[in-house]
Amino acid sequence: MEINQTNIIITGAASGFGKEMSLYFSTKGATIFAIDINAKALTELKNEINSIHTFECDITNNEAVEKVVDNIFESCEGANVLINNAGIMENAPLVNLLNRPDSRHSIELWNKVVDVNQNAVFYMTRSVANKMIRNRNKGVIINISSIAAKGNAGQTAYTATKAAVEAMSKVWAKELGGFGIRSVAIAPGFMNTLGTHDALEEKMLANWIEKTPLKRTGEIDEVVLAAQFSIENDFFNGETLSVNGGVVI
Ligand SMILES: NC(=O)c1ccc[n+]([C@@H]2O[C@H](COP(=O)([O-])OP(=O)(O)OC[C@H]3O[C@@H](n4cnc5c(N)ncnc54)[C@H](O)[C@@H]3O)[C@@H](O)[C@H]2O)c1
């Protein structure tokens, strides 16, 4: 698929990877439908490239997702690409004896992470794929996973949701392939983003860099390139593209 012939829906489009993908694919000639919960950041995105269509939406709310997807499909000839990028990273051990009164991983945190990283991916994809099929739009669903999907200590909820996203990518590759819709995942490793610096102590991050054969964190544009490959290569389907510098967790 040629980037300049695509209509791309991106969630979590106002920051990090999502913002970079929105700006890059827009300058390559794609029409961008940028969804985010952060209205202020969406305005800043629109200020950078006015032709990007922005939608404030909490994608953990299925009714809101249905409305926004209806709006998008009514305003154009349909979408070819959905990038399920929005996600939150939270750390918590399953049991933390230093934590009182409850030493266990909280249910609230579990539900919060599952809601954004897994349920919302399901809501977005069931809505968009249904419209793509009825509109006869061929294309690709790209789910942003993480190296944590392999099982990262201290991240039960995050790991579980990212493994789920990779598994759903495989199911959808089989179910949607007959309609000309591919489904893939991208799993970044330790990247040089605000999220990484917020979530990991510098000492821990230095340790991961040491374990990375390339001895550095990845850059945001290296994930954007993986998304470009996923859109352009029409035989890439059902697999996870790892962008992690060769680190093993
Ligand atoms: N940053 C990394 O190093 C890294 C590594 C591996 C995987 N990832 C994954 O990449 C994706 C993007 O990460 P990032 O670092 O760019 O994140 P980020 O925090 O910079 O951006 C995420 C965006 O998602 C939006 N968002 C959050 N909850 C939402 C909701 N309920 N509805 C709509 N929008 C919502 C936020 O407002 C934000 O703009 C995530 O899925 C993350 O798990 C990131």
The ligand as an SDF file (V2000), in Angstrom:
LIG
                    3D

 44 48  0  0  0  0  0  0  0  0999 V2000
    7.7000    4.6310   25.0370 N   0  0  0  0  0  0  0  0  0  0  0  0
    8.2450    3.4520   24.9590 C   0  0  0  0  0  0  0  0  0  0  0  0
    9.4240    3.3040   25.1960 O   0  0  0  0  0  0  0  0  0  0  0  0
    7.4260    2.2570   24.5700 C   0  0  0  0  0  0  0  0  0  0  0  0
    8.0460    1.0160   24.4650 C   0  0  0  0  0  0  0  0  0  0  0  0
    7.2760   -0.0820   24.0750 C   0  0  0  0  0  0  0  0  0  0  0  0
    5.9400    0.0810   23.7480 C   0  0  0  0  0  0  0  0  0  0  0  0
    5.3630    1.2990   23.8830 N   0  0  0  0  0  0  0  0  0  0  0  0
    3.9380    1.4300   23.5400 C   0  0  0  0  0  0  0  0  0  0  0  0
    3.8150    2.4290   22.5380 O   0  0  0  0  0  0  0  0  0  0  0  0
    2.5580    3.0900   22.6440 C   0  0  0  0  0  0  0  0  0  0  0  0
    2.7750    4.5970   22.7150 C   0  0  0  0  0  0  0  0  0  0  0  0
    3.6720    4.8760   23.7600 O   0  0  0  0  0  0  0  0  0  0  0  0
    4.2270    6.3560   24.0140 P   0  0  0  0  0  0  0  0  0  0  0  0
    5.4380    6.2110   24.8520 O   0  0  0  0  0  0  0  0  0  0  0  0
    4.2740    7.0840   22.7360 O   0  0  0  0  0  0  0  0  0  0  0  0
    3.0500    6.9070   24.9540 O   0  0  0  0  0  0  0  0  0  0  0  0
    2.6480    8.4080   25.3320 P   0  0  0  0  0  0  0  0  0  0  0  0
    2.2440    8.3530   26.7730 O   0  0  0  0  0  0  0  0  0  0  0  0
    3.6620    9.3990   24.9150 O   0  0  0  0  0  0  0  0  0  0  0  0
    1.3580    8.6290   24.4360 O   0  0  0  0  0  0  0  0  0  0  0  0
    0.1930    7.8870   24.6380 C   0  0  0  0  0  0  0  0  0  0  0  0
   -0.9910    8.7160   24.1970 C   0  0  0  0  0  0  0  0  0  0  0  0
   -2.1810    7.9180   24.4320 O   0  0  0  0  0  0  0  0  0  0  0  0
   -3.1860    8.7950   24.9230 C   0  0  0  0  0  0  0  0  0  0  0  0
   -4.1770    8.0260   25.6930 N   0  0  0  0  0  0  0  0  0  0  0  0
   -3.9940    7.4180   26.8840 C   0  0  0  0  0  0  0  0  0  0  0  0
   -5.1470    6.8890   27.3140 N   0  0  0  0  0  0  0  0  0  0  0  0
   -6.0850    7.1660   26.3640 C   0  0  0  0  0  0  0  0  0  0  0  0
   -7.4690    6.8980   26.2520 C   0  0  0  0  0  0  0  0  0  0  0  0
   -8.1450    6.2480   27.2060 N   0  0  0  0  0  0  0  0  0  0  0  0
   -8.1250    7.3370   25.1550 N   0  0  0  0  0  0  0  0  0  0  0  0
   -7.4520    8.0050   24.1780 C   0  0  0  0  0  0  0  0  0  0  0  0
   -6.1360    8.3020   24.2420 N   0  0  0  0  0  0  0  0  0  0  0  0
   -5.4670    7.8800   25.3300 C   0  0  0  0  0  0  0  0  0  0  0  0
   -2.4280    9.8000   25.8060 C   0  0  0  0  0  0  0  0  0  0  0  0
   -3.1740   10.9820   26.0220 O   0  0  0  0  0  0  0  0  0  0  0  0
   -1.1650   10.0200   25.0000 C   0  0  0  0  0  0  0  0  0  0  0  0
   -1.3030   11.1190   24.1140 O   0  0  0  0  0  0  0  0  0  0  0  0
    1.8930    2.5190   23.9020 C   0  0  0  0  0  0  0  0  0  0  0  0
    0.9800    1.5110   23.5290 O   0  0  0  0  0  0  0  0  0  0  0  0
    3.0510    1.9220   24.6710 C   0  0  0  0  0  0  0  0  0  0  0  0
    2.6480    0.8600   25.5050 O   0  0  0  0  0  0  0  0  0  0  0  0
    6.0730    2.3910   24.2770 C   0  0  0  0  0  0  0  0  0  0  0  0
  1  2  1  0
  2  3  2  0
  2  4  1  0
  4  5  1  0
  4 44  2  0
  5  6  2  0
  6  7  1  0
  7  8  2  0
  8  9  1  0
  8 44  1  0
  9 10  1  0
  9 42  1  0
 10 11  1  0
 11 12  1  0
 11 40  1  0
 12 13  1  0
 13 14  1  0
 14 15  2  0
 14 16  1  0
 14 17  1  0
 17 18  1  0
 18 19  2  0
 18 20  1  0
 18 21  1  0
 21 22  1  0
 22 23  1  0
 23 24  1  0
 23 38  1  0
 24 25  1  0
 25 26  1  0
 25 36  1  0
 26 27  1  0
 26 35  1  0
 27 28  2  0
 28 29  1  0
 29 30  1  0
 29 35  2  0
 30 31  1  0
 30 32  2  0
 32 33  1  0
 33 34  2  0
 34 35  1  0
 36 37  1  0
 36 38  1  0
 38 39  1  0
 40 41  1  0
 40 42  1  0
 42 43  1  0
M  CHG  2   8   1  16  -1
M  END
$$$$
